[in-house]
Amino acid sequence: MSPRVILVTGSNTGIGYELVHLLAAQGHTVYLASRKEASGTEAVAKIKKEKNLTVKFVQLDVTDPKSIDAAVAKISKDEGRLNVLVNNAGVAEMATKQSASNPSIPALRTTLETNLIGLIQTTAAFLPLLRSSHSHSSSTPSVIVNVSSDMASNGFMASPNGFLHDAIAYNTSKAAANAYTIALARELLEEGIKVNAVTPGFTTTQINGFMPGGKTPERGAEMMVKWCLLDKDGATGKFMNDSGEWPW
């Protein structure tokens, strides 16, 4: 497998951080992105110290178009290509009291701004670089991975097994991002660019207040690696967890 240039947004902590070093360990050029420069450079140094791996840093705030454009320009200038975009940046607002009948509009706006609008504008900005790096004849197509959630599945949440129905800001933003994933996958199907949503399942991270009982972040990241490194025959337009397809 030829080395790829990979960007993981929101990757200074949690699942994104673990995914960065797992991909770098396979010989790929990986950009760790974070909103705050100090947090990002600290995470890069930590990977070097603890894993003896070299990864690159780019400042990227998915809610700030100027920051996004600067990140596109940097990766384009330094690498000349981008093969994989992992939209991992996200917020949850789960500590904010909310319900379907008594929503927190500020929490809803915050999560939609990052988890939906931020994801869309970041993807749209990087798409020209992903397209120019892609070839139908190549065994390594351009790939977009949208990190989703079990609770983004309307089918699952409508079933008796659904849970955390009061986390409406997070759940709604992620379900909407899934809808965008479907639309983008269909649009890019003929070009051969792969677009999938992937849920790591319940993982104990900062985004859920380190809720006990979940997977470790590294375990959550492990199942995502293969979806970042799809070949030309890889699936597209899917919503996947570590057991297989998850209902939209």
Secondary structure in CASP SS format (residue, H / E / C, confidence):
PFRMAT SS
TARGET T0000
AUTHOR 0000-0000-0000
METHOD secondary structure of the structure
MODEL  1
M C 1.00
S C 1.00
P C 1.00
R C 1.00
V E 1.00
I E 1.00
L E 1.00
V E 1.00
T C 1.00
G C 1.00
S C 1.00
N C 1.00
T C 1.00
G H 1.00
I H 1.00
G H 1.00
Y H 1.00
E H 1.00
L H 1.00
V H 1.00
H H 1.00
L H 1.00
L H 1.00
A H 1.00
A C 1.00
Q C 1.00
G C 1.00
H C 1.00
T E 1.00
V E 1.00
Y E 1.00
L E 1.00
A E 1.00
S E 1.00
R C 1.00
K C 1.00
E H 1.00
A H 1.00
S H 1.00
G H 1.00
T H 1.00
E H 1.00
A H 1.00
V H 1.00
A H 1.00
K H 1.00
I H 1.00
K H 1.00
K H 1.00
E H 1.00
K H 1.00
N C 1.00
L C 1.00
T C 1.00
V C 1.00
K E 1.00
F E 1.00
V E 1.00
Q E 1.00
L C 1.00
D C 1.00
V C 1.00
T C 1.00
D C 1.00
P H 1.00
K H 1.00
S H 1.00
I H 1.00
D H 1.00
A H 1.00
A H 1.00
V H 1.00
A H 1.00
K H 1.00
I H 1.00
S H 1.00
K H 1.00
D H 1.00
E H 1.00
G C 1.00
R C 1.00
L C 1.00
N C 1.00
V E 1.00
L E 1.00
V E 1.00
N E 1.00
N C 1.00
A C 1.00
G C 1.00
V C 1.00
A C 1.00
E C 1.00
M C 1.00
A C 1.00
T C 1.00
K C 1.00
Q C 1.00
S C 1.00
A C 1.00
S C 1.00
N C 1.00
P C 1.00
S C 1.00
I H 1.00
P H 1.00
A H 1.00
L H 1.00
R H 1.00
T H 1.00
T H 1.00
L H 1.00
E H 1.00
T H 1.00
N H 1.00
L H 1.00
I H 1.00
G H 1.00
L H 1.00
I H 1.00
Q H 1.00
T H 1.00
T H 1.00
A H 1.00
A H 1.00
F H 1.00
L H 1.00
P H 1.00
L H 1.00
L H 1.00
R H 1.00
S H 1.00
S C 1.00
H C 1.00
S C 1.00
H C 1.00
S C 1.00
S C 1.00
S C 1.00
T C 1.00
P C 1.00
S C 1.00
V E 1.00
I E 1.00
V E 1.00
N E 1.00
V E 1.00
S C 1.00
S C 1.00
D H 1.00
M H 1.00
A H 1.00
S C 1.00
N H 1.00
G H 1.00
F H 1.00
M H 1.00
A C 1.00
S C 1.00
P C 1.00
N C 1.00
G C 1.00
F C 1.00
L C 1.00
H C 1.00
D C 1.00
A C 1.00
I H 1.00
A H 1.00
Y H 1.00
N H 1.00
T H 1.00
S H 1.00
K H 1.00
A H 1.00
A H 1.00
A H 1.00
N H 1.00
A H 1.00
Y H 1.00
T H 1.00
I H 1.00
A H 1.00
L H 1.00
A H 1.00
R H 1.00
E H 1.00
L C 1.00
L C 1.00
E C 1.00
E C 1.00
G C 1.00
I C 1.00
K E 1.00
V E 1.00
N E 1.00
A E 1.00
V E 1.00
T C 1.00
P C 1.00
G C 1.00
F C 1.00
T E 1.00
T C 1.00
T C 1.00
Q H 1.00
I H 1.00
N H 1.00
G C 1.00
F C 1.00
M C 1.00
P C 1.00
G C 1.00
G C 1.00
K E 1.00
T C 1.00
P H 1.00
E H 1.00
R H 1.00
G H 1.00
A H 1.00
E H 1.00
M C 1.00
M C 1.00
V H 1.00
K H 1.00
W H 1.00
C H 1.00
L C 1.00
L C 1.00
D C 1.00
K C 1.00
D C 1.00
G C 1.00
A C 1.00
T C 1.00
G C 1.00
K C 1.00
F E 1.00
M E 1.00
N E 1.00
D C 1.00
S C 1.00
G E 1.00
E E 1.00
W C 1.00
P C 1.00
W C 1.00
END
